[in-house]
């Protein structure tokens, strides 16, 4: 059977006159005819919010992404998938990790593991002694790197880690607290939330006004 016999609805695409129409023979003509009908998409203006690449133009970060894309594709390792996803994240979602947090997490049988951090490693001067540990991270502060090396450990990059552990074996993946920023203390302001107000002034009409003095209505 011809194309017009297989698709009787194609006759609706033509003007309602009595002229005979030649049958549509090619697939290209068929597609062009359907394209004229238009497409009604339910999710027309909805886009995926998941990052597929980092926003940064840092060439070194892009090289790491290229490396871990390859490892994710060629190895059946969830470790590489997690590293790749964290490389896409914004700096707010890659909070720094202090040496004290590393020291606390390598106890209980994790002393021999390589600590992996997709972010910055910072120093903590409250920590007097640092255990010998190998840390792989995006970057180190100068004092954190010096203290790790002085303790007999290693501070390596993520591409060096890929050579040592391409599947993430014998590693300990850590990340810092996302909600430790000062700005987060202000979010979600409302009654009985104990959130931090944005204080413009502490004068008699502001932080010393109603609710703070008995002479101004009430005091809590």
N, C-alpha and C positions, 0 to 999 in steps of 0.2 A: 504493500500500500504506500501511497505517496505521503509526504509530510503533512499535507493539509488534511488527509483522512485520519492520520494518527493523532493530530491535534486539532480537533474541530473548533476549539476556542480561539484559534488564530484568526478566524473570520471576523472576530470582534475588533481586531486591531485596525481594520480598514474602514473607510467611510461607508456610510449606509447608502450606497448607490447600486445600481443594477449592472455596473460594468463587471465583466468577468475578470477575476484575478488569477494570475499565474500561480501555480503551487510553489511553496518555498522549498527549494531543493537542498540548499547548503546549511550546515550548522551555523555558519557565521550569520546568514540572514535570519535564522531562527533566533539567535541570541540578540541581534539588533532589534528584532520585533518585540522581544520580551523586555528589553531595556527601555523601550518607550513607555511601558506600562508603569514604571517607577517602582521603588522599593520602600516599604513601610517598615522601618526598624523600631523595635520596642526599646532598645537600648542605644538610641541614636547618639545622644550627647554624653553618654556615660563612658568614662575611660578608666582603665586600670590604674590604681594608685600605687601599685608595687613597682619599685625601681628595678629596671633591667640593666642599669649601668650607673656609675657614680656621676654626680653632678659636677664634681671637681674637674678642673683641667690639668691637674697634676700629672705629669707624664710618668712619674715613678709609680703612682697609684694605678694608672692605666696599664702599665706593664704587669703589675701584680694581678690585676683583674684578668688580663690575657692569660697569664700563667695558670691561675686557679680555675678559669673557664676550661682550659685544656685538661687539668687534673680532674675536674668534676665530670667531664665527658668521658674520660678514658679510665677512670677508677670508679669502683662501686663503693664509694666512701662518703658517708654523711658528713664527716669532718670537713671535707673540701667544699661541700655545698654550704655549710654554715659559714666558713671563712669567706666564701665568695659573696654570700648575702650580706655579711657584715662589712665587707669592703664597699658595698653600694651605699651604706648608711651615711646620714649626715653626722657632723661632728657632735651634735647634741645627743645623738643616739649611740655615739662611741665614747662614753665617758672615760676619763683617765683612771688607772688602777695604781694604787700606791704600793710601795714595797712592803708595808705592814700587812696589806691584804694578801699579797703573794705569800709572805712568810706564814700567815695563818692557814692558808689553804694547802700548803705542801706537807702538812703533817699527816699522820695516820696512813703511812704507806705510799705517799706521793712524792717522797724525797728525790727519787731517781727520775721522775718524769720531767719532760720539757714543758714549761708553762707558756701557753700561747695567748696573746692578747692582741686583738685587732683594735688598737688604739695606742694611747700614750702611757708609758710607765713613769710615774713620778716618785720623788723621794719622800720619806717621812722621817723627820728628824726626831720624832718621839721613839723611833725604833733604834735601840742602841747597837744591837748585833744583827747581822744578816746571815742567814744560812747560805751555803754554797748551792747555787741553783742556776740552771740554764733557762733564759727567758727569751722568747721570740715575740717581737712586737713591731708595730708600724714605726714608732719612734720612741726614744728615751730622752728624758731630760739629762743634762750633763752630769748632775750629782747622782742621779739614779744609776746611770751607766757606770760611773766611777766606783760606786759602792758595790755594785754587783761584781765587777771585775776584781776589786780589791779583796772580796770574800772568796775568790777562787772560782767564781761562776763565769757564765758567758752571757753576753747580750747580742743576740743574732737577729737578722732580718727575716721576714717571712719567705723570701725566695731562698735563703739558706735553709730554712726549715723544710721547704719543699724537696730539697735534695736529700735531707736526712730522713724525713718521714713523709713520703709522698701520699700515704693514706692516713696520716695522723696517728700512727701507732705510738704508744707510750708517751702521750701528751696529755696535758691538763688545760682545758680551755676555760679561761676566766674572762669576766667583764665587770666593769664598775657599776655603781648605783646610778640609774638614770634620773632618779628624783631627788638627788642630793644638791641640785643647783639652787641658788638663792631665789631665782625667779619662780620656781615651782611652789615656794611657800605662799605666794600670793594667789595661786590659781584656785578656782572654786570658791570664791568669797561668798559668804552668806551667814545667816544667823546660826549661832552655836557650832560653827565650823572651825573656830580657832585659827582662821587663816590670817596671814600677816597683811595689814592694811598698807596702802600706798600713802604714807604720811607726807602731806605738804607742809604742815605747820603744827606746832605743839602749843599754840597760844590759847587764850581764854575761850575763844569761839570754836576751837577745833578739838584737840585731844584732851583739853581740860574743861570741856563744856558739859552738856547734859549726859548724865550717867557716870560722871567722874567726880562730881562734887555734890554734897547734900544740898548745898544752896542752889543747885541747878537741876531741880527736879528729883533726882535720886542718885545714889552712888552704888556701884557694884564692886 
